[in-house]
Amino acid sequence: MALPFTAWSAAYAAPAQNATGPYGALQAADANGIQLPAGFTSTVIARSRQTVPGTSYVWHDAPDGGAVIPNGSGWVYVSNSEVSSSAGGGASRILFDGGGAIVGASRILSGTNQNCAGGKTPWNTWLSCEEVDLGRVWETYPLGGTAVARPAMGRFKHEAAAADPVRQVIYLTEDETNGRFYRFVPTTWGDLSSGTLQVLVAGSGTSGSFTWADVPDPDGSPTRTRSQVSGSKSFNGGEGCHYADDTVWFTTKGDNRVWQVNLLAGTYEPAYDDSLVSPGTAPLTGVDNVTGSSYGDLYVAEDGGNMEICLITPDDKISVFLRVTGQGSSELCGPAFTPAGNRLYFSSQRGTTGASSGGITYCVTGPFRT
């Protein structure tokens, strides 16, 4: 049954199980080494340490988390660089016109460390998160403006962020084996300079109800934020995060789970658990960045695994959407759809070389259901 975007929270109710994907079987690898369903094609948008085609800008090393920001009739793809500040850490952007042609590229954040994932905001900024101890969230301006640190959002090993315009909060993941799941409640929605950092409090099980509690000292020193609130729930290696229709999903790489938080019911449960998949072998391992289509499908990228982006449908079915071949020492990251939903951008962080200098950013076009 086809379920619209607005049915997400009602549809996802159990860990996803293996099934044939909505686009059918993967075809043989194309010229870029990518296996896609029939009707889909891939192109290379940029390569690390090479000039972005049609511009004078050299693309950054180790492309990681990314997002698409609307820009008039076109859009901007933003991408983090997961390297140290001395090696060029930060974030960059590629500008596209309404037909998908590249019309510019430039740096939007410099001098930061291990910018892994992040998230876009409803006011068209990109939150670039530092995946280091006492890391910060940087608010960047893909459409123009100077990046600024947002320390009120907490100092910890940040991974991803997802904006919830209904509750007017930003959800945050933490990449620690005993990481927490947070939300930031701005004093004023649209202004992240001040507010309250809260942490999810729940039992030790894999499902149940939850509440939020204030983190007393968001700067994380001397006591780390994850250790400040008794009863806060531990998650094993928080990674990607995505919000839609009163539900927030996030991934944990330590146990290969995609978590689903029903914000109306105040409950949490696994939307995917690789130990509970049947029949056959679990397709998704090394869970990492996650995004969603307007139709309601979740797209989850792998850090390792079989270098796949897997698709979870609203009726709890999981399948492989694409597979990148010949890049076994890399990871897939930064999946993001254009506003029309007919283009999916993503990166292979280390490409065919296995080094940060070998990153490749792609675009897949085709008959995505919207």
C-alpha positions in Angstrom: 0.0 0.0 0.0 1.3 3.4 -0.9 1.5 5.6 2.1 1.8 9.4 1.9 4.5 11.5 3.6 2.0 12.4 6.4 1.6 8.8 7.4 5.2 8.2 8.5 4.7 8.1 12.3 1.6 5.9 12.0 3.2 3.5 9.4 6.5 2.6 11.1 5.6 0.3 13.9 8.0 -2.7 13.8 11.6 -3.4 12.9 11.9 -3.5 9.1 12.2 -6.9 7.4 13.8 -8.0 4.1 11.7 -7.5 0.9 12.1 -6.6 -2.7 12.7 -2.9 -3.1 10.2 -0.6 -4.8 12.5 -0.1 -7.7 13.5 -3.7 -8.3 16.8 -5.5 -8.5 20.2 -3.7 -8.9 21.7 -3.7 -12.3 25.3 -4.3 -13.2 27.7 -1.5 -12.1 27.8 1.6 -14.3 30.9 3.5 -15.5 31.2 4.9 -12.0 31.2 1.5 -10.3 27.7 2.0 -8.9 24.9 -0.6 -9.1 21.5 1.0 -9.4 18.0 -0.1 -10.2 16.8 0.1 -13.8 16.0 3.7 -14.9 18.5 5.4 -12.5 21.9 6.9 -13.5 24.9 8.3 -11.6 27.2 11.2 -12.3 30.3 12.4 -10.5 29.8 15.9 -9.1 33.2 16.5 -7.4 36.4 14.8 -6.4 38.6 15.7 -3.4 41.6 17.8 -4.3 40.3 18.4 -7.8 38.5 21.5 -9.1 34.7 21.3 -9.0 33.7 21.3 -12.7 32.9 24.7 -14.0 34.4 26.5 -11.0 37.8 27.4 -9.7 37.1 25.8 -6.3 39.1 22.7 -5.1 36.8 20.2 -3.4 37.6 19.3 0.2 39.0 16.0 1.6 36.8 13.4 3.2 33.4 14.6 2.3 30.9 13.5 4.9 27.4 14.7 6.1 25.5 16.8 3.6 22.2 18.5 2.8 20.4 20.3 0.0 19.4 23.9 0.6 16.8 25.5 -1.7 18.1 28.6 -3.6 15.6 30.3 -5.8 14.9 28.0 -8.7 18.1 26.1 -7.9 19.7 24.6 -4.8 22.9 24.3 -2.9 24.5 21.0 -1.8 26.5 21.5 1.4 29.1 18.9 2.5 31.3 18.6 5.6 35.0 17.7 5.6 35.9 15.1 8.2 39.5 16.0 8.7 41.4 18.1 11.3 41.5 21.9 11.2 45.1 21.8 10.0 44.1 19.5 7.1 41.2 21.7 6.0 38.3 20.7 8.2 35.0 22.5 7.8 32.4 22.6 5.1 31.9 23.6 1.4 29.0 24.2 -0.9 28.2 23.5 -4.6 25.6 25.7 -6.2 23.2 24.4 -8.9 20.8 26.1 -11.2 17.2 24.9 -11.7 18.4 22.4 -14.3 21.0 20.8 -12.0 24.0 22.4 -13.7 26.9 23.5 -11.4 27.1 27.3 -11.3 29.5 27.8 -8.4 31.4 26.3 -5.4 33.1 27.7 -2.3 34.1 27.2 1.3 31.5 28.1 4.0 33.4 26.9 7.1 37.1 26.6 7.9 39.4 25.9 10.9 37.2 23.3 12.6 37.8 19.7 13.4 36.4 16.4 12.1 33.1 17.9 10.8 31.2 14.7 10.4 27.5 15.1 10.0 25.0 17.8 10.9 21.6 18.9 9.7 19.8 21.7 7.9 17.4 24.2 9.5 14.0 25.5 8.3 15.7 28.9 7.9 18.2 27.5 5.4 21.3 27.2 7.4 23.5 24.1 7.8 24.5 22.9 11.3 28.0 21.4 10.9 28.9 19.2 13.8 32.4 18.5 15.2 33.0 14.8 16.0 35.6 15.4 18.7 35.6 15.4 22.5 33.9 18.7 23.5 33.1 19.3 19.9 30.8 22.2 18.8 27.9 22.8 16.5 28.7 25.5 13.9 25.8 27.3 12.2 26.9 28.0 8.6 25.1 30.0 5.9 25.1 28.3 2.5 23.2 31.2 0.9 25.6 33.8 2.3 26.9 34.8 5.7 29.7 34.0 8.2 29.7 30.8 10.2 29.3 31.0 14.0 29.7 28.5 16.8 26.6 27.6 18.9 28.0 26.5 22.3 24.6 26.6 23.9 23.8 23.4 21.9 26.4 21.6 24.0 30.0 20.6 23.9 30.3 16.8 23.2 31.2 14.4 20.4 28.6 15.7 18.0 27.4 13.7 15.0 24.1 14.7 13.4 21.3 17.2 13.9 17.6 17.3 12.9 15.2 20.3 13.1 11.7 19.8 14.4 9.6 22.9 13.4 6.5 21.7 15.3 8.1 21.5 18.7 10.7 24.1 17.7 13.7 22.0 18.8 16.9 20.5 17.3 17.6 16.9 17.9 21.3 15.9 18.3 23.2 12.6 18.3 26.5 11.8 20.1 29.1 9.4 18.6 30.2 7.6 21.8 29.7 4.0 22.8 27.7 5.4 25.7 26.4 8.4 23.9 23.1 10.1 24.5 20.2 11.5 22.4 19.6 15.2 23.0 17.4 18.0 22.0 18.1 21.7 22.0 15.3 24.1 22.8 16.2 27.6 21.6 15.0 30.6 23.6 13.7 31.9 20.3 13.0 29.6 17.3 15.3 30.5 14.5 18.0 31.8 16.9 20.4 29.2 18.2 22.5 31.5 20.3 20.7 30.6 23.5 18.4 27.9 24.8 18.3 24.8 26.9 20.0 21.5 26.1 18.0 18.4 27.2 18.7 14.7 27.2 16.4 11.7 26.6 15.6 9.8 29.8 14.2 6.3 29.5 14.7 2.7 30.8 17.3 0.2 29.7 15.1 -1.6 27.2 14.9 -1.3 23.4 11.5 0.2 23.5 9.2 2.2 25.9 8.3 5.6 27.0 10.7 8.5 27.5 10.9 12.0 29.0 13.4 14.9 28.5 15.6 16.4 31.3 17.7 19.5 31.3 21.5 19.1 31.0 22.9 21.2 33.9 26.2 22.1 32.3 26.1 22.0 28.5 29.8 22.9 28.1 30.6 19.4 29.2 33.5 20.3 31.5 34.6 18.9 33.9 31.7 16.4 33.7 30.7 15.3 30.2 27.1 16.0 29.2 26.3 12.3 28.8 27.2 11.7 32.5 25.3 14.6 34.0 21.7 13.3 34.2 20.8 10.2 36.1 18.5 7.9 34.1 19.5 9.3 30.7 19.5 6.6 28.1 22.7 5.3 26.6 22.9 4.7 22.8 25.8 2.9 21.2 27.5 5.2 18.7 24.9 7.8 17.6 25.1 8.7 13.9 22.6 10.0 11.4 19.4 11.8 12.4 16.2 12.7 10.4 12.9 14.3 11.4 9.5 14.2 9.6 5.9 14.2 10.6 6.1 14.0 14.4 8.8 11.3 14.3 12.6 11.5 14.6 14.8 8.6 13.4 18.5 8.2 14.3 21.1 5.5 13.8 23.5 3.8 16.2 26.5 2.1 14.6 27.5 0.1 17.7 24.4 -2.2 17.4 23.3 -1.6 13.8 20.0 -0.1 14.7 17.8 2.6 13.3 15.8 4.1 16.2 12.3 5.6 15.8 11.0 8.2 18.3 7.3 8.8 18.2 7.1 12.4 19.5 3.3 12.4 19.8 3.1 9.1 21.8 6.3 9.8 23.7 7.7 6.3 22.8 10.8 4.9 21.2 11.6 1.6 19.5 13.9 0.2 16.8 12.7 0.8 13.2 15.5 -1.5 12.1 17.7 -4.0 14.0 20.1 -6.2 12.0 19.7 -9.0 14.6 16.0 -9.2 14.0 15.8 -9.3 10.2 14.3 -12.1 8.3 14.3 -13.9 6.0 17.9 -14.1 5.1 20.9 -11.9 5.9 20.4 -8.3 7.2 21.2 -6.0 4.3 22.1 -2.9 6.4 25.3 -2.9 8.5 27.5 0.0 9.6 24.5 2.3 9.8 25.4 6.0 9.3 23.8 9.0 7.7 20.1 8.9 7.1 17.7 11.0 5.1 14.1 10.8 3.9 12.2 11.3 0.7 9.0 13.2 0.3 7.2 9.9 -0.2 8.2 8.6 3.2 11.1 6.3 2.4 14.2 6.4 4.6 17.6 6.1 2.9 20.3 4.9 5.2 24.0 5.0 4.1 26.6 2.5 5.3 29.9 3.2 6.9 31.6 0.0 5.6 29.2 -2.9 5.2 28.8 -3.5 1.4 29.0 0.2 0.6 25.3 0.4 0.1 22.5 2.9 0.6 19.5 0.9 1.9 15.9 1.9 1.7 13.3 1.4 4.5 9.7 1.9 3.3 6.8 3.1 5.5 5.4 -0.4 5.7 8.6 -1.7 7.3 10.4 -3.3 4.4 14.1 -2.9 3.8 16.1 -3.4 0.6 19.3 -2.2 -1.1 18.8 0.9 -3.2 22.4 1.2 -4.5 25.8 -0.4 -4.1 29.2 1.2 -4.7 31.8 -1.3 -6.0 35.5 -1.2 -5.8 35.6 1.1 -2.8 35.8 -1.3 0.2 37.9 1.0 2.3 35.5 3.9 2.2 32.1 4.8 3.6 29.0 6.4 2.1 27.7 9.6 3.6 25.8 12.8 3.0 22.6 11.5 1.3 20.3 14.4 0.4 17.4 15.0 -2.0 16.7 18.0 -4.1 13.4 19.9 -3.4 11.8 18.1 -6.4 12.9 14.8 -5.1 14.3 13.5 -8.4 18.0 13.8 -7.5 19.9 12.2 -4.6 23.4 13.5 -3.7 25.8 11.5 -1.6 29.6 11.0 -1.2 32.1 8.2 -0.9 34.4 9.6 1.7 37.6 7.9 0.6 36.7 6.7 -2.8 38.8 4.1 -4.6 42.0 5.1 -2.8 40.9 4.5 0.8 42.4 7.9 1.7 40.7 11.1 2.7 42.2 12.7 -0.5 40.2 10.2 -2.6 36.6 11.4 -1.8 34.0 11.4 -4.5 30.6 13.2 -4.5 27.9 11.8 -6.7 24.4 12.6 -7.9 21.8 9.9 -8.7 18.9 10.8 -10.9 15.8 8.7 -11.8 12.2 7.9 -11.1 12.2 8.3 -7.3 8.7 8.0 -6.0 7.5 11.3 -4.5 
